[in-house]
């Protein structure tokens, strides 16, 4: 902005100077017009080839030269009909170029700004405010090469770039329509936290990023399956619960959620990067999007301890259940 201010000040100074020159030019033009009239009067009674006539002729020639010079200056300032050009316009064009304004004040193409990307997504810092989904211990304890990469981010699936998050809360009412009344009544039924939808972009620039993408995909696949068949655990149990965190305790704070749906894309118009997991080659898109749908799920025991006054006062912040 300092460069723009300097050019604007320069432009204003030049314009002001040319304005002063033009005013002087107009004043001199008026003065020379008066001199011309005076010279004409003298020439009317001093015609001839005498010394007075010659002197007045020289004065008249000098005045004409001055007028010609002032005409050139005026042409330089205003553009005129000659080829000298318009200095004022030129200075404005310089200012426009510095401010990225093109011909006819049309904006030029936007400059592309490259995002500064951290060399590694890994961070196990508890104060990391990026949006994340925790990996339950029952899953992490059995993690193999694919899920093991999530240990580098504190047993969490991190969204490397700020995702788009849709939050919603509902208070449900049934309507009562008494006969012969003008207005209906609303009978409260219940409240709910609506499903949370997270849409986040993943960009893979190296093998470590690609391995993390595979870990995130394998995590979401695992979290949408129940304990079944030869599972080592209580057979018939539903998929485990994850914890949603991000942007600080007063935004997304340890919210217990079940993953009801997730989608990702494998685009055909991007490059694919090679990575190795447990000695096997895999190919990962350099850019894709994950969309995860979460349903907040609170235990009945924790709901029985809910207090609206405590919630309004922020006393539930930081508790294990993370009410929202």
N, C-alpha and C positions, 0 to 999 in steps of 0.2 A: 504493500500500500504506500510506502514511503516513496517508491519510484514513481507511482502514479501521481502522488501529490506534487513531486518535484516537477514533473512534466506539465501538470496543470498550472502550477505557479509560473513556469516559464512561458507557457502559452498565453496566460493572462497578462504577463508583463510585456510580451511582444505586442499583443493586441492593443494594450494601453499605449505603448510607445508609438505604434503606427497611428493610433487615433489622435495622439498629440501632434504627430507630423502632419496628418491630414488637416487638422484644424489650423495649423500654422500655414499650410499650403493655401487653404481657403482665404485666410487673412491677407496673405501676400497677393493672392489673385485679385482681391478687392482693392488692395493698395495700388497694384499695377494698373488696374482698370482706371482708377482715378488719375494716375500719372499719364496714361494714354490720352485721356480726355484733355488733360492740361497741355500735353505735347501738341495735340491736334490744334488747340486754340492758339498756341504760340506759332505753329507752322502756318496758320492762316494769315498772320500779319508779318511773318518773317520769312516769307517764301523767297527763294533765290539761292544764289550760290555763295552767300556771305558766310562769315565765320559762325554767326549765331545759328544759322540753319544747319551748317555741318555739325555743330555741337549738339543741337537738339536731335539730329539724325542718329548720332552715336548713342545718345541717351536712349532713344527709342529702340535701337538695335540691342542695347544691353537689357532693356526691359523685356524685349521679346525673347532673348536668350534665357533670362530668369524664368519667364513663363513656360518656355519649353522644358526647362529642367524640372520645374514643379509639376508639369504635366507627366513627365516620366515617373517622378516619385508617386504621384497620385495613381498612375497606371500600375505601378508596382504594388501599391496597397490594395487597390480595388479590383485589379485584374484587367479592367478596360477591355479594349478590343484588340490589343496587341498580343505579342508573344512572350511578354515578360513574365506573366503568371501572377498568381495571387499568393503573397507571402503569408497572409493571415490564414488562408485556406490550407496552405502547406503546413503551418504549425498545428492547425487543428487535426490534419491528417496524421501528423506524427503522434499527437496525443491519442487519437483513435487507435493507431497501430499498437501503441504501448498498452492500451486497455482492451486489446483483442477485438476491436470493432472494425468490421470490414467495409467494403464499398457500399454506399447508400445506407450506412449505419447497420448493415446486416451482420449479426454475430458470426464469427468464424467458428470452425469446428472445435468442439471441446477438447481440451488436452486430456490425454489418458493418464490417470494417476494410478500407479501400481501399488497395490496393497502391500504393506510390510508384514510379512508372515514370519512367525517364530520358526526357528530351525527345528523345533521339536514340540509336539503336542504334550509331551510327558510333563506332568506336574502332580505331585501327591500332596501339595500344600493345602492344609485345611481351610485357609483363607481364600483359596481360588474361587472366584465368583462366577466362573463360566457355568453354563447350564449343563447339568450332568444327571445321569441315572445310575444309582448304586447297583453293584453286583452283589446279590445275596451270598452269604457265606456258604450256603448249601451248594451253590453253583461254583463259587470261586474255589472251594476246596477240591473240586473235581476238575478244575480247569486244565485243559491240555495246551498244546502249542498255540491254538487259535485264540482262546480266551486269555491265555497267560499274558498277552501284551497289555491287557487292561490293568495289570498290577502297576504299571508305570504311571498311571493316573489315579492312584489311590483306590483301586478296586471300583472304578467308576467308568462309565462310558461318557466321554466328554464330547460335546458338540464344539468343534474347533473354532467355528465362527458363530457370532450371535445369531441364533435361529429366530424364526417367526413363531410366536407362541400365542395361541388363542385360548383365553380364559373366559369362563362364564359361571355365574351363580344364578340360581332360580329359587323363587318362593312360589309354591303352587297353591292355588286357591280354587275351590269349587264355588259355583254361583248358585244362589238361592233366589227363586223367582216367586215371591208371594203374589197371590191374586190381588188385582186392583191396587197395584203400587206403581209408582213412576220410576223407581230405582231398584236395581237388584242389590243383593247383599253378597259379599265375598266371605266365604268360610275357609279359614286357613286349614291346609292339609299338612304340608311339610315343606322343608327346604332341601336344596341339594346343591352340590358343587358339580357343575356340568363337566363333561369330558374335556380334557386338555389336549390340544393338538399342537405338536411341535414339528416344524418343518425347518430342517437345517441342511446347509450345503457342506459337502466334504470335497476338499481339493487335495489330490495326492501328487506330490512333487518328487518323491523319492521312495525307496523301498520301505523305510520305516513308516511313512504315511500309509502306504499300501497295506502293510501288515496290520496297522491299526484299523483300517477300514474293514479288513476281513474279520478282525476281532469284534468290531461293532456289529457287523452283520451276523456273526455267529452268536453273539449275546442276545440279539433281538429274536433270532430263531429259537434259541433255548428258552427265553422267557415267555414264549407263547405256547409252551407244551406242558402237559401234566405229568405227574409221576405214574408211570404205566409199565406194565409188563415186568421186566426184570430190573426196574429202577431200584436203587439202593435207598430206600426211604419209605415213608408211609404211602403204600400204593393207593391210588385213587385221589391223592391230594391235588388240588388245582395248581396252576403255575405259581411260582413264588412272587412275592411282592417286592417292588423296587421303591426306592426313595428318590423323589424329584427335588433337586436343589438348584439354585441359581439366583444371581443378582442380589444376594443378601437375605438376611433373616425375615425382613418385612415384605419380601416379594415372593420367593419360592423357598419355603423353609421345611425341608425334611418331610415332604408330603408323601404319605404311603399311597402307592398306585399299583394297579394291575395294568399290564400292557394288553389292550384289546385288539390292536391292529398296528401293523407297520408296513410301509411300502418303500421301495427304493427303485431306482432306474439304472439300467445299463445302456447308456446312450450309444447310438451308432455313429455319431458325428464328433466323437472325441477320441483322443489317443488313449491307449491302454499301457500301463506300466507293469513290468514284470517284477514279481517278488517271490520269495521262497519261504514256505512255512513247513517246518519239519522235513526239509529236504525236497519238498514238492514245489514245482513251479506253478504260480498262479498269475493271472492277468487281471488287473484292477483298472477301472476307468479313472482318468485323471481328474474328472469332475462329475459329481452326481449329487442327488438329493435324497435324504432320508426324511420320511414323514411318519411320526409315531403318534398314536392315539392312546392316551392314558385315562383311566377311570379312577379317581380318588376312592379309596376303600378304607374306611375307619372301622376298627373293631367295636363291638357293642360295649365292651367294658370301658374303653376309652371315651366313648360317647356319653356314658353315664356320668362321667366326671366333668362334662362340659358346663361352663358357666358363661352366660352372655356378658355379664359385667366384667369378668376376667378377660374374655375375648376382646371386648371393646377397649379395655385398658392395656392390651398387649401382653398380658401375663402368660398367654399360651405360647408366645414366641420362644423358641429354644427348647420346648418340651419334646419328648420322643415322638409324639404323634403329629406335630406340625399342622395344627388346624388352620384352614384358610377360609 
